[in-house]
Amino acid sequence: MKKRGIVLVCLCLAVIIGSTGCNLIKKTAKEDKLTDEDIEEIGELMEDYVDALRNWEYEPLYDLTTLDLDGKESWLSNSIQMQRDAEPGSERAAEFEYCKYIASTIEADYDLDDLEFDNGKAFLEVDFSTVYWAEVSWQEYKNANGMVSDLKRTDKKEHVSDEITFKKVDGEWKITRTESLFDLLLFYCNTPRLSGADVEYTDYVETEPEVTQTFNIVPVTEEQYINAMDYNHYELYISQDNIEAFEERYFEESCGDFDFDGNGATESIYFGYMEDYGPYFSITVYDPEADGVYFCYNTLPDACIDPDGDGSFVMYVTDNGIVVTYSYEEDGFYKCETIVYNKIFFPDSYYRYEKDLSTGSENYYTNFIQGLSDDDVISASEYETVIGNCANSANVIVYNKGFAPGSCIEAPQTSITYDEWRTRDEMSDYYESIIDG
């Protein structure tokens, strides 16, 4: 069964560092002014750059690049430093071990003979890869050992294509732009949740996932509230291209602002669109303890969000968390998928109803997605009990297309609906007004 991106991530998969694209008419290095010495220096620069990424270090990037590590790209330097400074045995320290291992698997495939040059800049296409971390990122573990152990068991790779731009700065070649650094290092904010008290990393050993269902939601302070709004605003900034692509393709009011967990700091929710992934939603979740954010993200079938599509999509809040359901037709089947998220926005379980449109046969499936097993077949009554309880527990419908109350077992049974969706520009202005006081 193909799951559609049920992942907890920092969703800016199309974040572009620097300007997007390159409109220059490029010539090959052999046809222009790159000397053998230039090519050799660029090759050494690339080796040092990849080594810095593999070592999960940001300090060398100050010397190797002109990236704004204290500004626009501070997400990288701040995250690594925060993990380093974490108290030994803490969840943040375990995340450091997780990220450090994934970074150590980074490989870069490129050919310096393919360097292109124009107007004082050199350009190189690079195919980066890491261990395939997505299947581990939404699991829950007792300690850091389990994370790394599961990463080591997979032979699959995550690939990211990039174009890197080089330019001489004060007589020395530097990396001045990279299109996909955020994509490559996306694992840094896509870390599994740790449920055990002993999270200290010791060695690669087998561990079993352990689920915790008690969540202490603490109200935020005034300062934390402003910090949360600042993060919400920044997320809309770095995801601008994806959100505007969605608004152009589907509808304009793509951004919402809703307090899902009841801690007093509203979460930013937006719809985005990426050519390779299609439409998706992303929720920016502020963590007061870490003074940082993580993200709840899921891709969606096109028909479920397109106003002219024949699919349906609903997101609603219950006392226990968030429920997302979407239905569509695919390969001769009607499918209805439901993801149940807990109060801290981690996916707890998954359910799917399928009907063969040619024979009328029906099947029901579930997957407790903290584990690694395939979907399990369940009975119609089991499915209807769980999904019906979710629908009957709905407090507020955050977004709804096509699930009228009573129309099906999956439809939430409440008339209370969030209706303050805005365009990206309007929501950005709203956050600015709060931040500026």
Secondary structure as GFF3:
##gff-version 3
##sequence-region A 1 437
A	DSSP	beta_strand	27	28	.	.	.	ID=ss1
A	DSSP	three_ten_helix	29	31	.	.	.	ID=ss2
A	DSSP	alpha_helix	36	54	.	.	.	ID=ss3
A	DSSP	alpha_helix	59	64	.	.	.	ID=ss4
A	DSSP	alpha_helix	74	84	.	.	.	ID=ss5
A	DSSP	alpha_helix	91	104	.	.	.	ID=ss6
A	DSSP	beta_strand	107	109	.	.	.	ID=ss7
A	DSSP	three_ten_helix	112	114	.	.	.	ID=ss8
A	DSSP	beta_strand	116	118	.	.	.	ID=ss9
A	DSSP	beta_strand	121	131	.	.	.	ID=ss10
A	DSSP	alpha_helix	134	137	.	.	.	ID=ss11
A	DSSP	beta_strand	140	141	.	.	.	ID=ss12
A	DSSP	alpha_helix	144	153	.	.	.	ID=ss13
A	DSSP	beta_strand	157	169	.	.	.	ID=ss14
A	DSSP	beta_strand	172	178	.	.	.	ID=ss15
A	DSSP	alpha_helix	181	184	.	.	.	ID=ss16
A	DSSP	three_ten_helix	186	189	.	.	.	ID=ss17
A	DSSP	beta_strand	193	194	.	.	.	ID=ss18
A	DSSP	alpha_helix	222	238	.	.	.	ID=ss19
A	DSSP	alpha_helix	240	249	.	.	.	ID=ss20
A	DSSP	beta_strand	255	258	.	.	.	ID=ss21
A	DSSP	beta_strand	267	274	.	.	.	ID=ss22
A	DSSP	beta_strand	278	287	.	.	.	ID=ss23
A	DSSP	beta_strand	292	299	.	.	.	ID=ss24
A	DSSP	alpha_helix	302	305	.	.	.	ID=ss25
A	DSSP	beta_strand	312	318	.	.	.	ID=ss26
A	DSSP	beta_strand	321	330	.	.	.	ID=ss27
A	DSSP	beta_strand	333	341	.	.	.	ID=ss28
A	DSSP	beta_strand	347	356	.	.	.	ID=ss29
A	DSSP	beta_strand	362	367	.	.	.	ID=ss30
A	DSSP	beta_strand	376	378	.	.	.	ID=ss31
A	DSSP	alpha_helix	380	392	.	.	.	ID=ss32
A	DSSP	beta_strand	396	401	.	.	.	ID=ss33
A	DSSP	alpha_helix	424	435	.	.	.	ID=ss34
###
